[in-house]
Amino acid sequence: MTSSADIPAFAAGFPAADEAQWRGLVDKVLKGGKFERLVGKTADGIAIQPLYPRAATEQPRALPQNPGGWRVLTRIDHRDPVAANAQAKADLADGATGLHLVFAGSAGACGFGLPPTADGVKQALEGIDPAGVVFELDLPADGQHISELMAALIVESGLNPGSAGVAFGLDPIGSHTRSNATADWSSSESAFAQQIGALAKQGFAGPFCVADGRVIQAAGGSEAQELAYVLSAALAYLRGLEAGGDALDAARSKLAFRVAADADQFLTIAKLRALRRLWARVEEACGLLPRAIHIHAETAWRMMTRRDPNVNLLRATVAVFSAAVGGADSISVLPFTQALGLPDAFARRLARNTQLVLLEEANIARVADPAAGSGGLESLTDELARKAWALFQAMETQGGITLAKVRKSLGDDIAAVHAARVKTIATRRTPLTGISEFPNIHESVPDVLEPSATGVATGPFSPVRDAQIFETLRDRAESMSKRPKIFLANYGPLSAFNARATFARNLFEAGGIEAIGNDGFDNATAMAEAFVASGAALACICSSDALYAEAAADCARALRDAGARMIYLAGRPGEDEQSLREAGIGRFAFAGCDAASLLDEALKIS
C-alpha cells in the first residue's frame, strides 16, 4: 500500500487505506473461505498474490533506448521460394521492417519452411535490398551453410557487411536438443567458433549465434526452465567462442537470445525482464560490465489452436504487447491460422498489423520498461529470476546443457511440468477460450494456402499445443457418421437451470457433442418425450440443488426408460449420490471434473 507522501494531489481528500483494511473487506467477501483461494501458482510454483504494494525501485525512464521501438519482423516460411519472395516484398512494402526467414526443419518451422538450399535462399531474397532490412535466420539442424549463403548475398549486393542487420541464428546446441542427439556438443565446438570467426572477418557485426528457448516452451516447459536452458546454452556459446580465440568482451557481442511470448501477459513480461537481469549476472560473474543484449520474441506455438482460430488473434495481441513491454528488440507473430496450415495473405496481414497497431497507434514503445515499479511485475520478475537461476546452477553443476545427460534430465522435468498442465487443461481449471470454454462447433474454417500434415511428433522436446487434448475429441466427434448429441434436460424455470445448462453446453460441445437446449420442463414425462424427439443418445439434467432434491431422480428414471444411453447431472452429487445413481444417473458433470475423460467416454457411448 502507498504512504501519504505517495498520494497524488487529486486523491488527497480521500482517507489513506492500508492492507489490513483491504484484508478485512476481502474476508467479508470470502465468508469464512481461506484467503489462499485468491493466490495463484505458476508452473514453477511461484505464488501470484491478489494484491501487491508498490515496488521500491527507481521510476521508469521517460524515453526508450531505441526511440523507434522494436523491429517488426514477418515470418517467411513458404515452401516455394518464389512465392516466399512475393510475400516478403509485400510485407516490407506494407510496414514490416524485417524478415524472419524460417527454413524447413528449424525450431520455428511449424511443418513448413523455406528450402535450405542456395537456390532457395537466392530466390526468396531476389530483388530485396538488404539495406535497412533486419533479418532473423531460423536454421535447421544441418543449416549452418545458410548463414554463409546469406553473407555472400549481402556482399554481392554491395552493402557494407558492418551495416547489415543480420542475426545469423547459428544454434548447434538447439539442434542437438530438438533432435534428442546423444552426442555432446563438444565435438562441434571448434567448427562453430571457426564459422563465426569467418563471418566476423568479413566485417559482419552479428549477432551470429542464438540461445533459443522456444524449443523448451513449445515442448511444454515452464518459464524458469526456458530461461535456465537459454542461460546454459548462451554460456556454452560464450565458452566456445573464448576457446576459439575471442576475448569474452568480444564474444558476448556475438550472442543473441530468442524466447516465446504467450498469452500469459504478466509471465511473458517478467520472463523477458528476468532474462536481461540473469544474463547481466552471468556477465558480472565473467568480470564484465553488463551490456544490453538482443532478444527476439516470437508468439508461442503452444498457445495456438486449430479450433476457433480467430481467438488466436487475441492471444497474439496479448503476446506481442507483453513481449514489447518486456523489452524485446524484435518480434515475429505466428498468423492466426498457423496451426491449420500455411497462412494466406489475409492471415499474414493481420499478423503484421497486430504489431504495427501496437507500435504505431498504441505507442507501446514510447516508454522504457513500463513494468518498472509495479509491485506485482517486479515481484514476479524477481521470483522467476531466482527460480531460473537455481535451475541454471543445477544444470551447470551437472556439466551444462551441452551434455546429453543434462538434456535428458531437463526433458524429464519438462515432461512432468507438461503433464501437470495437461491435467489442469483436461479439468478446465486452465480454460482455453474457444476450445474448452465457449466452443463453437458450427464454426467456419478459414482458408490456408496448404493444410498442415497430420500426425504428432514424439520425443522429449517435440512441440505440443495446449489445445490438442480437446481438438482430438472434436475430431473424433466430427469423424462419426452423424454428429453426437446430448439433450439438456432442463427442469424448472429459466432461473433454476440456466447457469448449469450453459455450463453443460460448454462442457459437451468442447468435445464436439452438440447440446440440444429447450425452455425447461415442469414434469418428467414431458421431458422424456422431448428427449425422444431430439434424437439424442445422451441426456444431462440441469437445474438447481433445491429442484434436484425434489425431482432429479424422477427425471432420471423417465430418461432411462426413454432410452438414454447415459444420463448426466450438472453439479456435484452431494448427499443424494446413491439414490441418484440408482435412479439412472451415471456421471456427474461439475466444475473441476475430468472433462476430457468424461467426453472421451461420452463419445464412445454416442
Residue pairs with C-beta under 8 A, 6 or more apart in sequence:
1 17
1 18
1 19
1 22
1 53
2 16
2 53
2 54
3 16
4 16
6 54
7 14
7 16
19 51
19 53
22 51
23 35
26 35
26 38
26 50
27 35
30 37
30 38
38 49
38 50
39 47
39 48
39 49
39 50
40 47
40 48
41 47
41 48
42 48
42 222
42 223
42 267
42 384
43 222
43 223
43 417
43 420
43 421
44 222
44 223
44 224
44 225
44 384
44 387
45 387
46 380
46 383
46 384
46 387
47 383
48 266
48 376
48 380
49 376
49 379
52 374
52 375
52 376
52 379
53 375
54 373
54 374
54 375
55 372
55 373
55 374
55 375
55 377
55 378
55 379
57 372
57 373
57 378
58 372
58 373
59 372
59 373
60 367
60 368
60 369
60 370
60 372
60 373
61 367
61 368
61 369
62 367
62 368
63 366
63 368
64 365
64 366
64 367
64 368
65 292
65 368
66 329
66 365
67 365
68 365
69 324
69 359
69 364
69 365
70 323
70 324
70 328
70 329
70 330
70 331
70 355
70 359
70 365
71 97
71 98
71 134
71 329
71 330
71 331
72 95
72 96
72 97
72 98
72 330
72 331
72 352
72 355
72 356
72 359
73 96
73 97
73 98
73 99
73 100
73 134
73 136
73 296
73 330
73 331
73 332
74 87
74 88
74 91
74 92
74 96
74 98
74 99
74 100
74 332
74 333
74 348
74 351
74 352
75 100
75 102
75 108
75 332
75 333
75 334
75 335
75 348
75 351
76 84
76 87
76 88
76 91
76 99
76 100
76 101
76 102
76 114
76 124
77 84
77 102
77 108
77 109
77 110
77 112
77 113
77 114
77 342
78 84
78 87
78 112
78 114
78 342
78 449
79 104
79 112
79 113
79 114
79 115
79 342
79 450
81 114
81 115
81 119
81 120
81 121
81 122
81 123
81 124
82 123
84 114
84 123
84 124
85 123
85 124
85 125
85 126
85 127
85 128
87 345
87 348
88 99
88 124
88 125
88 128
89 127
89 128
90 345
91 99
91 348
91 352
92 99
92 128
92 133
94 349
94 352
95 352
95 353
95 356
96 352
97 132
97 133
97 134
98 133
98 134
98 135
98 136
98 165
98 330
99 128
99 133
99 134
99 135
99 136
100 108
100 136
100 138
100 296
100 298
100 332
101 114
101 124
101 135
101 136
101 137
101 138
102 108
102 109
102 110
102 112
102 113
102 114
102 138
103 109
103 113
103 114
103 115
103 116
103 120
103 137
103 138
103 139
103 140
103 143
103 146
104 112
104 113
104 114
104 115
104 116
104 140
105 113
105 116
105 140
105 141
105 142
105 143
106 113
106 138
106 139
106 140
106 143
107 138
107 171
107 174
107 178
107 212
107 214
107 215
107 218
108 138
108 214
108 298
108 301
109 138
109 140
110 301
110 334
110 338
110 339
110 452
111 452
111 453
112 342
112 450
113 138
113 140
114 120
114 121
114 124
116 139
116 140
116 142
116 143
116 145
116 146
118 149
121 146
121 149
121 150
121 153
122 149
122 153
125 153
129 157
130 153
130 154
130 157
130 159
130 164
130 165
130 166
131 157
131 159
131 163
132 165
133 165
134 165
134 166
134 167
134 330
135 150
135 164
135 165
135 166
135 167
136 167
136 169
136 296
136 330
136 332
137 146
137 147
137 150
137 166
137 167
137 168
137 169
138 169
139 146
139 147
139 169
139 170
139 171
140 175
141 175
141 178
141 179
142 175
144 170
144 172
144 195
147 168
147 169
147 170
147 195
147 199
147 208
148 195
148 198
148 199
150 166
150 168
151 161
151 166
151 168
151 199
151 202
151 204
154 161
154 164
154 166
154 204
155 161
155 202
160 203
161 202
161 203
161 204
161 205
162 203
162 204
162 205
164 204
164 205
166 204
166 206
167 206
167 207
167 210
167 256
167 294
167 296
167 330
168 199
168 204
168 206
168 207
168 208
168 209
169 209
169 210
170 192
170 195
170 196
170 208
170 209
170 210
171 209
171 210
171 211
171 212
171 233
172 185
172 188
172 192
173 185
173 211
173 233
173 236
173 237
173 401
173 402
174 210
174 211
174 212
174 215
174 233
175 181
176 183
176 185
176 402
176 404
176 407
177 215
177 229
177 401
177 407
177 461
178 215
178 461
180 407
180 411
180 459
180 460
180 461
181 404
182 404
183 404
184 402
184 403
184 404
185 236
185 402
186 402
189 240
189 243
189 244
190 243
190 244
192 209
192 237
192 240
192 244
193 240
193 241
193 243
193 244
193 245
193 246
194 244
196 206
196 208
196 209
196 241
196 244
196 254
197 244
197 245
197 246
199 206
199 208
200 206
200 208
200 254
205 253
206 253
206 254
206 256
207 253
207 254
207 255
207 256
207 294
208 254
209 237
209 254
209 255
209 256
210 255
210 256
210 257
210 258
210 296
211 229
211 230
211 231
211 233
211 234
211 237
211 255
211 256
211 257
211 258
212 230
212 233
212 257
212 258
213 226
213 227
213 229
213 230
213 257
213 258
213 259
213 260
214 258
214 259
214 260
214 298
214 300
214 301
215 229
215 461
215 463
216 225
216 226
216 229
216 230
216 410
216 414
216 461
217 223
217 226
217 259
217 260
217 262
217 300
217 302
218 260
218 300
218 301
218 302
218 463
218 464
219 411
219 414
219 418
219 460
219 461
219 462
219 463
219 464
220 302
220 414
220 415
220 417
220 418
220 421
220 464
221 229
221 413
221 414
221 417
221 418
222 414
222 417
223 267
223 270
223 271
223 384
223 388
224 384
224 387
224 388
224 391
225 388
225 391
225 410
225 413
225 414
225 417
226 259
226 260
226 271
227 271
227 274
227 275
227 278
227 384
227 385
227 388
227 391
227 392
228 388
228 389
228 391
228 392
228 395
229 395
229 401
229 410
230 257
230 259
230 275
231 278
231 279
231 282
231 388
231 389
231 392
232 392
232 395
232 396
232 400
232 401
232 402
232 406
233 401
234 255
234 257
234 279
234 282
235 282
235 396
235 400
236 400
236 401
236 402
237 251
237 254
237 255
238 248
238 251
238 252
238 255
238 282
238 286
241 250
241 251
241 254
242 248
242 251
246 254
248 286
248 287
248 288
249 288
252 283
252 286
252 288
252 291
253 291
255 293
255 294
256 293
256 294
256 295
256 296
257 275
257 279
257 293
257 294
257 295
257 296
258 295
258 296
258 297
258 298
259 271
259 272
259 275
259 295
259 296
259 297
259 298
260 297
260 298
260 299
260 300
260 301
260 302
261 268
261 272
261 297
261 298
261 299
261 300
261 319
261 320
261 322
261 323
261 326
261 328
261 331
262 268
262 299
262 300
262 302
262 303
262 315
262 319
262 322
263 300
263 303
263 314
263 315
263 318
263 319
264 322
265 318
265 321
265 322
266 322
266 376
266 377
266 380
267 380
267 384
268 319
268 322
268 323
268 326
269 322
269 325
269 326
269 371
269 377
269 381
270 326
270 371
270 377
270 380
270 381
270 384
271 326
271 384
272 295
272 297
272 322
272 323
272 326
272 327
272 328
273 326
273 327
273 369
273 371
273 377
273 381
274 381
274 384
274 385
274 388
275 293
275 295
276 292
276 293
276 295
276 327
277 381
277 385
278 385
278 388
278 389
278 392
279 290
279 293
280 290
281 389
283 289
283 290
283 291
284 290
294 329
294 330
295 327
295 328
295 329
295 330
296 328
296 329
296 330
296 331
296 332
297 319
297 323
297 326
297 328
297 330
297 331
297 332
298 331
298 332
298 333
298 334
299 315
299 316
299 319
299 320
299 323
299 331
299 332
299 333
299 334
300 319
300 334
301 334
301 338
301 339
301 463
301 465
302 463
302 464
302 465
302 466
303 312
303 315
303 319
303 465
303 466
304 312
304 315
304 334
304 338
304 339
304 465
304 467
305 311
305 312
305 339
305 432
305 434
305 435
305 465
305 467
305 471
306 339
306 340
306 467
306 471
307 434
307 435
307 439
307 440
307 443
307 467
307 470
307 471
307 474
308 433
308 434
308 435
308 439
308 440
308 443
309 336
309 337
309 339
309 340
309 446
310 336
310 434
310 446
311 433
311 434
312 334
312 336
312 337
312 338
312 339
313 336
313 350
313 354
314 433
316 333
316 334
316 336
316 351
316 354
317 354
317 358
319 333
320 331
320 333
320 354
320 355
320 358
321 358
321 364
323 331
324 331
324 358
324 359
324 364
324 365
325 364
325 370
325 371
326 371
327 369
331 355
333 351
333 352
333 354
333 355
334 351
335 343
335 347
335 348
335 350
335 351
336 343
336 347
336 350
336 351
336 446
337 343
337 344
337 347
337 446
337 447
337 448
338 347
339 452
339 465
340 445
340 446
340 448
340 451
340 452
341 448
341 449
341 450
341 451
341 452
342 448
342 449
342 450
342 452
343 351
343 448
343 449
344 447
344 448
344 449
346 446
346 447
347 446
347 448
358 364
359 365
364 370
371 377
371 378
371 381
372 378
395 401
395 406
395 410
398 405
398 406
398 409
399 405
399 406
400 406
401 407
401 410
407 460
407 461
408 460
411 460
411 461
412 460
414 460
414 461
415 460
418 464
421 430
421 466
422 469
424 430
425 432
425 436
425 466
425 469
425 470
425 596
426 469
426 594
426 595
426 596
426 597
427 592
427 593
427 594
427 595
427 596
428 436
428 437
428 507
428 510
428 591
428 592
428 595
429 592
430 466
431 437
432 466
432 467
432 470
434 440
435 467
435 470
435 471
435 510
436 470
436 506
436 510
436 595
437 506
437 510
438 506
439 470
439 474
439 506
439 509
439 510
441 474
441 483
441 509
441 512
441 514
456 462
456 468
457 463
465 471
469 596
470 510
470 511
470 596
470 599
473 510
473 511
473 512
473 596
473 599
473 600
473 603
474 510
474 511
474 512
475 512
476 512
476 603
477 483
477 484
477 511
477 512
477 513
477 603
477 606
478 512
480 603
480 606
483 512
483 513
483 514
484 512
484 513
484 514
484 537
484 538
484 602
484 603
484 606
485 513
485 514
485 515
485 516
485 534
485 535
485 536
485 537
485 538
485 606
486 504
486 508
486 513
486 514
486 515
486 516
486 536
486 537
486 538
486 539
486 540
486 568
486 602
487 516
487 530
487 531
487 534
487 536
487 538
487 539
487 540
487 564
488 501
488 504
488 505
488 515
488 516
488 517
488 518
488 539
488 540
488 542
489 521
489 527
489 531
489 539
489 540
489 541
489 542
489 555
489 559
489 567
490 497
490 501
490 517
490 518
490 519
490 520
490 521
490 542
490 543
491 497
491 520
491 521
491 522
491 527
491 541
491 542
491 543
491 547
491 551
491 552
491 555
492 520
492 522
492 543
492 544
492 547
492 551
493 520
494 519
494 520
496 520
496 543
496 544
496 546
496 547
497 520
497 542
497 543
497 544
500 542
500 543
500 544
500 570
500 571
501 517
501 542
501 570
503 570
503 589
503 591
504 515
504 540
504 542
504 568
504 570
504 589
505 515
505 517
507 589
507 595
507 598
507 599
508 514
508 515
508 538
508 540
508 599
508 602
509 515
510 595
510 599
511 595
511 596
511 599
511 600
511 602
511 603
512 603
513 538
513 599
513 602
513 603
513 606
515 540
516 534
516 536
518 530
521 527
521 530
524 551
524 554
524 555
524 557
524 558
524 559
525 558
527 555
527 558
527 559
528 558
528 559
528 561
528 562
529 562
531 539
531 559
531 562
531 564
532 562
532 563
537 564
537 565
537 566
537 605
537 606
538 564
538 565
538 566
538 567
538 568
538 602
538 605
538 606
539 559
539 564
539 566
539 567
539 568
540 567
540 568
540 569
540 570
540 589
541 548
541 552
541 555
541 556
541 559
541 567
541 568
541 569
541 570
541 585
542 570
543 551
543 552
545 571
545 574
548 569
548 571
548 574
548 576
549 576
552 569
552 576
552 580
552 583
552 585
553 576
553 579
553 580
553 582
553 583
554 583
556 567
556 569
556 580
556 583
556 584
556 585
557 583
557 584
559 567
559 584
560 567
560 583
560 584
564 584
565 605
565 606
566 586
566 587
566 601
566 602
566 605
567 584
567 585
567 586
568 585
568 586
568 587
568 588
568 589
569 580
569 585
569 587
569 588
569 589
570 589
570 590
571 588
571 589
571 590
572 588
572 590
573 580
573 581
573 588
577 588
587 598
587 601
589 595
589 598
